[in-house]
Amino acid sequence: MRPPYFPVRVTDLIGTVNFHTIGEDDLAVGDAKLKVRSVPHIGLTYGYRIEVEGASIAYISDHQQPTEGGFRVSDEVLELADGADLVIHDAQYSDEEFALKPHWGHCTADYALRVAAEAGARRVVLFHHDPSHDDDSVDRLVERSNELGARLDLTEVLAASEGLTVALGPVSAALR
């Protein structure tokens, strides 16, 4: 958390912030089970799986899509997303943008959907939107992603947005 990568420094945060060093591990935090695994990226990056009260969420940020060999998904990422109720996944680039930035540590929405489908997840929230994408381009991305998602047997594809709430468990609709 520092410029130029992120505009807010830790010292800018209000309150007491404590950091705990972790690596690939399985942890318990209260009633929640947390799984931490390495995610392919240009530097060390972790993805997370959180299970609590029968619901599971995989959070996979800064995920480097393979530049060769199609849509191969790492075993660690598949482990995190395996049957998850919700996968929150990096989807920074369009196919055209990825072709120009294949080694920047991110991926396309198509790849994110294929990760979820291969792992047996059914709902996806696309996030890590490119700063150059406006609301209309994100809306078009979601529309196109839902078409591909339907072909991949995904039940819902959403774009992360400020204030978005997603209900897990018996309530399956996104609340906005």
Secondary structure, 3 states (H helix, E strand, C coil): CCCCCCCCCHHHCCCCCCCCCCCCEEEEECCEEEEEEECCCCCCCEEEEEEECCEEEEEECCCCCCCCCCCCCCHHHHHHHCCCCEEEEECCECHHHHHHCCCCCCCEHHHHHHHHHHHCCCEEEEECCCCCCCHHHHHHHHHHHHHHHHHCCCCEEEECCCCCEECCCCCCCEEC
